[in-house]
């Protein structure tokens, strides 16, 4: 693997957080 792997993992984690945080807020409002 090249040095791009950590960047891809960080980007994937960032996108995953952006997806999960609004869902978590919706469940908290319920």
C-alpha positions in Angstrom: 0.0 0.0 0.0 1.1 3.6 -0.6 1.0 6.6 1.7 -2.5 7.3 0.4 -4.0 4.6 2.6 -4.2 6.7 5.8 -5.7 9.6 3.9 -8.4 7.3 2.5 -9.1 5.8 6.0 -9.3 9.3 7.5 -11.6 10.5 4.7 -13.8 7.4 5.1 -14.0 8.0 8.9 -14.9 11.6 8.3 -17.7 10.8 5.9 -19.0 8.0 8.2 -19.2 10.5 11.1 -21.0 13.0 9.0 -23.5 10.3 8.2 -23.9 8.9 11.8 -24.1 12.2 13.7 -27.4 13.5 12.3 -28.9 10.0 12.7 -27.8 10.0 16.4 -29.4 13.4 16.9 -32.7 12.2 15.4 -32.7 9.2 17.8 -31.9 11.5 20.8 -34.9 13.7 19.8 -37.1 10.6 19.9 
